[in-house]
Amino acid sequence: MSYEEKENIVNIFSGLLISIGYSIIIYQKHLQGQFDLTTDFNTWGIIFLIFVGVSIVARIIIYIIFHIFNTIATGKEEKEVSDERGKLIKLKATRNMHYAFSGGIMLAIIGLAIGMPVYGIFIAFIISGLLSEIVDNGSQIYYYRKGV
C-alpha cells in the first residue's frame, strides 16, 4: 500500500472519529439541558466554530502520530513529492468532493423547503461535509490504485 493510500485511510478514520466524538459530546450536553439545539441557532454557530478548531488541532496531532508510526514501521521517511499524476488524482478527487458537498447542500435545502426543521439543515451541513471528505479521500485511494 502506498504512502498516499495510507494517508487517505488515516484521514477518513480521523474525520469519522473526530466528527462522531464531537457530535456525541454535543448531543449529551443537549440532553442534559445545557443548551437547546432545536431553537437556539446562535449556539449552532458557536458549536460549528469550536468544531472547526477542535478538528484542526486533532488532525494535526493525528498526522504527526501517523508520520512517526509510518517512519518507524517502514524505516524510511516519506517526502512530499508532487508529480503530475498526484496532482491529477487530487484534482479529480476534489471535483468528486465538490459534487458530493453540493448534492448534500441541495438535499438540505430541498428538505428545508418541504418542512424539515431549521436545525435539520445544520445537521445536514455536518453530514454533507463529512461525506464529501470521505468521497474525496475514497476517490484518491481509488485513483491511486486504478491509475489515472
C-alpha positions in Angstrom: 0.0 0.0 0.0 1.4 3.4 -1.0 2.0 6.2 1.4 -0.8 8.3 -0.2 -3.3 5.5 0.3 -2.3 5.1 4.0 -2.6 8.8 4.5 -6.1 8.9 3.0 -7.2 6.0 5.1 -5.9 7.8 8.2 -7.7 10.9 7.1 -11.0 9.1 6.6 -10.9 7.4 10.1 -9.7 10.6 11.8 -12.5 12.6 10.2 -15.1 10.0 11.3 -13.6 9.7 14.8 -13.5 13.5 15.4 -17.0 14.1 14.0 -18.7 11.3 15.8 -16.9 12.0 19.1 -17.7 15.7 19.0 -21.3 15.0 18.0 -21.8 12.6 20.9 -20.4 15.2 23.3 -22.7 18.0 22.0 -25.7 15.7 22.0 -25.1 14.7 25.6 -24.9 18.3 26.6 -28.2 18.9 24.7 -29.8 16.0 26.6 -28.6 17.4 29.9 -30.3 20.7 29.1 -27.1 22.8 28.9 -28.5 24.3 25.6 -31.4 23.8 23.3 -30.3 22.8 19.8 -33.8 23.0 18.4 -34.4 26.7 18.8 -31.0 28.4 19.7 -29.3 29.0 16.3 -26.6 31.2 17.9 -25.4 28.1 19.8 -25.2 26.2 16.5 -22.8 28.9 15.2 -20.6 28.6 18.3 -20.7 24.8 18.0 -19.5 25.0 14.4 -16.7 27.4 15.2 -15.5 25.2 18.1 -15.8 22.1 16.0 -13.5 23.6 13.3 -10.9 24.5 15.9 -11.1 21.1 17.6 -10.9 19.3 14.3 -7.8 21.2 13.1 -5.9 20.6 16.3 -6.9 17.0 16.5 -6.0 16.3 12.8 -2.6 18.0 13.3 -1.9 15.7 16.2 -3.2 12.6 14.3 -1.0 13.4 11.3 2.1 13.8 13.4 1.5 10.5 15.1 0.8 8.9 11.7 4.0 10.2 10.2 6.0 9.0 13.3 4.5 5.5 13.2 4.8 5.2 9.4 8.5 6.2 9.6 9.1 3.7 12.4 7.2 0.9 10.5 8.8 1.4 7.1 12.2 2.6 8.2 12.2 5.5 5.8 10.9 9.0 5.9 8.4 9.8 3.2 8.9 13.0 1.4 6.1 15.0 -0.1 6.7 14.6 -3.8 4.0 16.1 -6.1 4.1 14.8 -9.6 1.7 15.3 -12.4 -0.1 12.0 -11.6 -0.6 13.0 -8.0 -1.9 16.5 -9.0 -4.4 14.9 -11.4 -5.6 12.5 -8.8 -6.1 15.3 -6.2 -7.9 17.4 -8.8 -10.3 14.6 -9.8 -10.9 13.7 -6.1 -11.6 17.4 -5.3 -14.1 17.5 -8.2 -15.9 14.5 -6.7 -15.8 16.1 -3.2 -17.4 19.2 -4.6 -20.2 17.3 -6.3 -20.9 15.4 -3.1 -20.9 18.5 -1.0 -23.1 20.4 -3.4 -25.5 17.5 -3.6 -25.8 17.3 0.2 -26.4 21.1 0.4 -29.1 20.8 -2.2 -30.8 18.0 -0.4 -30.7 20.0 2.8 -32.3 23.0 1.1 -34.9 20.8 -0.5 -35.6 19.3 2.9 -36.0 22.7 4.4 -38.4 23.7 1.6 -40.6 20.6 2.3 -40.8 21.3 6.0 -37.7 19.9 7.7 -37.0 21.8 10.9 -34.4 24.5 10.7 -31.9 22.7 13.0 -32.0 19.9 10.5 -30.1 22.0 8.0 -27.3 22.4 10.4 -27.1 18.6 10.9 -27.3 18.2 7.1 -24.4 20.6 6.7 -22.2 18.5 9.1 -23.2 15.2 7.4 -22.6 16.7 4.0 -19.2 17.9 4.9 -18.2 14.6 6.4 -19.5 12.6 3.5 -17.8 14.9 1.0 -14.5 14.4 2.9 -14.9 10.6 2.7 -15.7 10.9 -1.0 -12.5 13.0 -1.5 -10.3 10.5 0.3 -12.0 7.5 -1.1 -11.6 8.9 -4.6 -7.9 9.4 -4.1 -7.5 5.9 -2.9 -9.4 4.6 -5.9 -7.5 6.7 -8.4 -4.1 5.7 -6.8 -5.0 2.1 -7.2 -6.7 2.3 -10.6 -4.3 4.8 -12.1 -5.3 7.9 -13.9 
